[in-house]
Amino acid sequence: QVQLVESGGGLVQPGGSLRLSCAAPGMSLDYYTIGWFRQAPGKEREGVSCISRSVRQPLYADSVKDRFTTSRDNAKNTAFLQMNHLKPEDTAVYYCAGTRRLSSGSCSLGHGWYDAWGQGTQVTVAS
């Protein structure tokens, strides 16, 4: 099972930007669909974005559409979540996750599809 490591979280003011990275040290992400999820205190885990193995049109939750962009660089075994125009309600622990159970052109915001999870990185949006 691929081991995923997130990085890039931190404290940012409203309107600011952060870029999260999801790396798979020593392993290939080529065969994994990547999803990004977040969980705020007292709330359920929410699918934020996902990107298929073949890098077709990513999916985004309505709450982040037009603000977040997901991408991947398979040569570097890394996926990215660029977060712009951050809002206080974006505050959460962010996780990347991988699955081989989806076809090459598909991805899903449903966390049940994903088998490999990173440890999470805290994103706090506050002034």
Backbone as numpy.savetxt, mean C-alpha at the origin, in Angstrom:
# Nx Ny Nz CAx CAy CAz Cx Cy Cz
6.97 -18.04 1.52 6.12 -16.85 1.52 7.01 -15.61 1.52
6.66 -14.66 0.69 7.47 -13.45 0.60 7.35 -12.66 1.90
8.46 -12.07 2.33 8.49 -11.20 3.49 8.47 -9.75 3.01
7.54 -8.97 3.51 7.39 -7.60 3.07 7.78 -6.64 4.18
8.42 -5.55 3.80 8.88 -4.56 4.77 8.45 -3.18 4.27
7.63 -2.49 5.07 7.21 -1.14 4.71 8.16 -0.11 5.34
8.24 1.01 4.70 8.99 2.14 5.26 8.42 3.43 4.69
8.79 4.54 5.31 8.40 5.84 4.77 7.32 6.56 5.55
6.80 5.92 6.59 5.78 6.59 7.38 6.38 7.71 8.22
5.50 8.46 8.88 5.98 9.53 9.73 4.87 10.52 10.04
5.28 11.66 10.58 4.37 12.73 10.92 4.43 13.80 9.84
3.28 14.21 9.35 3.23 15.22 8.30 2.06 16.15 8.56
2.19 17.37 8.15 1.10 18.34 8.31 0.01 18.11 7.27
-1.20 18.49 7.57 -2.26 18.40 6.55 -1.85 19.11 5.26
-2.15 18.46 4.15 -1.74 18.98 2.85 -0.39 18.50 2.39
0.33 17.85 3.28 1.67 17.37 2.95 1.65 16.04 2.21
2.86 15.52 1.98 3.02 14.29 1.20 3.96 13.34 1.91
3.75 12.07 1.65 4.65 11.01 2.08 4.69 9.96 0.98
5.80 9.25 0.89 5.87 8.11 -0.01 6.25 6.89 0.80
5.37 5.91 0.77 5.63 4.64 1.44 6.27 3.67 0.45
7.17 2.86 0.96 7.80 1.82 0.16 7.48 0.46 0.76
7.40 -0.52 -0.11 7.16 -1.90 0.30 8.20 -2.75 -0.39
9.13 -3.28 0.37 10.24 -4.03 -0.21 10.13 -5.51 0.14
10.73 -6.31 -0.70 10.80 -7.75 -0.47 12.27 -8.16 -0.54
12.99 -7.98 0.54 14.44 -8.23 0.52 14.77 -9.66 0.14
15.58 -9.79 -0.90 16.05 -11.12 -1.28 15.05 -11.95 -2.04
13.88 -11.41 -2.32 12.87 -12.19 -3.03 12.30 -11.35 -4.17
11.63 -12.03 -5.09 11.06 -11.34 -6.24 9.59 -11.05 -6.02
9.20 -9.81 -6.33 7.78 -9.44 -6.26 7.07 -9.68 -7.59
7.78 -10.18 -8.57 7.22 -10.31 -9.92 5.89 -11.06 -9.93
5.76 -12.06 -9.07 4.58 -12.93 -9.12 3.50 -12.53 -8.11
3.66 -11.35 -7.50 2.73 -10.93 -6.45 1.93 -9.70 -6.83
0.63 -9.81 -6.68 -0.21 -8.62 -6.66 0.03 -7.92 -5.33
0.12 -6.59 -5.36 0.40 -5.82 -4.15 -0.80 -4.97 -3.77
-1.15 -5.04 -2.52 -2.21 -4.20 -2.00 -1.70 -3.32 -0.87
-2.32 -2.18 -0.73 -2.03 -1.27 0.39 -3.28 -1.15 1.24
-3.10 -1.28 2.53 -4.21 -1.23 3.47 -3.85 -0.30 4.62
-4.86 0.14 5.33 -4.59 0.95 6.50 -5.61 0.63 7.59
-5.17 0.87 8.82 -6.05 0.62 9.95 -5.85 1.72 10.98
-6.91 2.45 11.22 -6.90 3.50 12.24 -7.40 2.91 13.55
-7.06 3.49 14.68 -7.51 2.97 15.97 -9.02 2.87 16.03
-9.50 1.71 16.44 -10.92 1.50 16.59 -11.67 1.27 15.30
-10.94 1.19 14.18 -11.60 0.99 12.89 -11.11 -0.30 12.25
-11.88 -0.79 11.29 -11.48 -1.98 10.57 -10.41 -1.66 9.53
-9.67 -2.70 9.16 -8.67 -2.53 8.12 -9.35 -2.17 6.81
-8.81 -1.18 6.13 -9.42 -0.63 4.92 -8.46 -0.79 3.74
-8.98 -1.26 2.63 -8.17 -1.32 1.41 -8.00 0.06 0.83
-6.79 0.46 0.56 -6.48 1.80 0.06 -6.21 1.78 -1.44
-5.38 0.85 -1.86 -5.00 0.78 -3.27 -4.41 -0.59 -3.54
-4.37 -0.95 -4.81 -3.70 -2.19 -5.19 -3.20 -2.05 -6.62
-2.23 -2.90 -6.94 -1.65 -2.89 -8.27 -1.35 -4.31 -8.68
-1.71 -4.65 -9.90 -1.58 -6.02 -10.37 -0.14 -6.31 -10.76
0.12 -7.60 -11.00 1.47 -8.02 -11.42 1.84 -7.40 -12.75
0.89 -7.28 -13.64 1.18 -6.74 -14.97 1.06 -5.22 -15.01
0.87 -4.59 -13.84 0.84 -3.12 -13.71 -0.26 -2.51 -14.59
-1.39 -3.17 -14.62 -2.53 -2.54 -15.28 -3.12 -1.50 -14.34
-4.21 -0.91 -14.75 -4.79 0.20 -14.01 -4.95 -0.14 -12.53
-4.26 0.58 -11.64 -4.42 0.33 -10.21 -5.83 0.68 -9.75
-6.19 0.14 -8.61 -7.46 0.48 -7.98 -7.22 1.36 -6.77
-8.17 2.23 -6.49 -8.07 3.12 -5.33 -9.41 3.18 -4.61
-9.34 3.26 -3.30 -10.54 3.55 -2.53 -11.00 4.96 -2.86
-12.29 5.19 -2.80 -12.83 6.52 -3.10 -12.21 7.59 -2.20
-11.89 7.21 -0.98 -11.39 8.18 -0.01 -10.00 8.70 -0.36
-9.27 8.00 -1.24 -7.91 8.42 -1.57 -7.73 8.70 -3.05
-8.76 8.47 -3.83 -8.66 8.66 -5.28 -8.24 10.09 -5.59
-7.38 10.24 -6.55 -6.85 11.53 -7.01 -5.86 12.15 -6.02
-5.58 11.46 -4.91 -4.57 11.94 -3.97 -3.42 10.95 -3.83
-3.72 9.67 -3.91 -2.71 8.63 -3.74 -2.41 8.00 -5.09
-1.17 7.58 -5.26 -0.76 6.89 -6.47 0.10 5.68 -6.08
-0.26 4.52 -6.61 0.53 3.34 -6.33 1.30 2.93 -7.57
2.48 2.41 -7.35 3.34 1.98 -8.46 4.23 0.85 -7.97
4.93 0.24 -8.89 5.86 -0.82 -8.52 7.04 -0.81 -9.46
8.17 -1.23 -8.95 9.38 -1.39 -9.74 9.86 -2.81 -9.49
9.45 -3.71 -10.36 9.77 -5.11 -10.14 11.28 -5.36 -10.18
11.99 -4.56 -10.95 13.44 -4.73 -11.01 14.08 -4.48 -9.65
13.45 -3.61 -8.85 13.97 -3.29 -7.52 13.20 -4.02 -6.42
12.27 -4.90 -6.81 11.47 -5.64 -5.83 10.81 -4.71 -4.82
10.28 -3.60 -5.31 9.70 -2.60 -4.41 8.42 -2.04 -5.01
7.44 -1.81 -4.15 6.22 -1.11 -4.53 6.15 0.19 -3.73
5.38 1.12 -4.26 5.34 2.45 -3.65 3.89 2.93 -3.53
3.66 3.73 -2.51 2.39 4.42 -2.37 2.71 5.90 -2.14
2.50 6.70 -3.16 2.71 8.14 -3.05 1.43 8.77 -2.53
1.53 9.46 -1.43 0.35 10.04 -0.78 0.50 11.56 -0.77
-0.38 12.22 -1.47 -0.37 13.69 -1.55 -1.62 14.27 -0.92
-1.57 15.54 -0.61 -2.74 16.22 -0.04 -3.30 15.45 1.14
-2.42 15.07 2.04 -2.84 14.25 3.17 -3.77 15.01 4.10
-4.69 14.24 4.68 -5.70 14.78 5.58 -5.57 14.10 6.94
-6.05 14.72 7.99 -5.99 14.07 9.31 -6.65 12.69 9.31
-7.70 12.53 8.53 -8.38 11.24 8.48 -7.58 10.16 7.78
-6.45 10.51 7.19 -5.56 9.50 6.61 -4.65 8.88 7.68
-4.70 9.40 8.88 -3.87 8.88 9.96 -4.23 7.42 10.25
-3.23 6.56 10.20 -3.45 5.12 10.39 -2.10 4.41 10.30
-2.12 3.13 10.65 -0.99 2.25 10.32 -1.24 1.72 8.92
-0.26 1.86 8.07 -0.36 1.42 6.69 0.42 0.13 6.48
-0.21 -0.79 5.78 0.38 -2.09 5.52 0.43 -2.34 4.01
1.50 -2.98 3.56 1.45 -3.55 2.23 1.27 -5.05 2.37
0.69 -5.63 1.34 0.39 -7.05 1.36 0.55 -7.62 -0.04
0.85 -8.91 -0.11 1.05 -9.56 -1.39 0.24 -10.83 -1.50
-0.11 -11.15 -2.74 -0.81 -12.39 -3.00 -0.44 -12.90 -4.38
-0.43 -14.21 -4.50 -0.24 -14.86 -5.80 -1.55 -15.47 -6.29
-2.64 -15.23 -5.56 -3.91 -15.89 -5.88 -4.75 -15.13 -6.89
-4.32 -13.95 -7.29 -5.06 -13.18 -8.29 -4.35 -13.26 -9.63
-5.12 -13.17 -10.69 -4.52 -13.25 -12.03 -3.64 -12.04 -12.28
-2.80 -12.16 -13.30 -1.75 -11.16 -13.52 -2.30 -9.76 -13.76
-3.51 -9.67 -14.31 -4.07 -8.36 -14.61 -5.04 -7.83 -13.58
-5.17 -8.53 -12.46 -6.18 -8.17 -11.46 -5.57 -7.77 -10.14
-6.31 -6.98 -9.40 -5.98 -6.75 -8.01 -7.28 -6.52 -7.25
-7.20 -6.52 -5.95 -8.39 -6.40 -5.13 -8.09 -5.58 -3.88
-9.10 -4.82 -3.43 -8.98 -4.08 -2.18 -9.50 -4.89 -1.00
-9.85 -6.14 -1.25 -10.30 -7.02 -0.19 -9.12 -7.70 0.50
-8.97 -7.50 1.79 -7.77 -8.00 2.46 -7.72 -9.52 2.53
-8.87 -10.17 2.35 -8.88 -11.62 2.41 -8.11 -12.30 1.30
-7.81 -11.59 0.24 -7.05 -12.16 -0.86 -5.56 -12.26 -0.55
-5.09 -11.54 0.42 -3.66 -11.36 0.62 -3.12 -12.25 1.72
-1.98 -12.87 1.43 -1.40 -13.85 2.34 -0.15 -13.35 3.05
0.58 -12.47 2.40 1.82 -11.97 2.99 1.63 -10.52 3.37
1.99 -10.19 4.60 1.78 -8.85 5.12 3.06 -8.30 5.72
3.24 -7.01 5.54 4.34 -6.33 6.23 3.95 -6.00 7.66
4.90 -5.40 8.38 4.69 -5.12 9.79 3.91 -3.82 10.02
3.77 -3.02 8.97 3.04 -1.76 9.08 3.96 -0.58 9.37
3.53 0.58 8.92 4.25 1.82 9.20 3.23 2.90 9.55
3.52 3.64 10.60 2.57 4.64 11.10 2.63 5.91 10.26
1.46 6.37 9.86 1.32 7.67 9.20 0.42 8.53 10.07
0.94 9.68 10.47 0.17 10.60 11.30 0.11 11.95 10.60
-1.12 12.42 10.37 -1.32 13.70 9.72 -1.91 14.66 10.75
-1.12 15.62 11.15 -1.54 16.54 12.20 -0.74 17.83 12.09
-1.36 18.92 12.52 -0.66 20.22 12.47 0.03 20.50 13.79
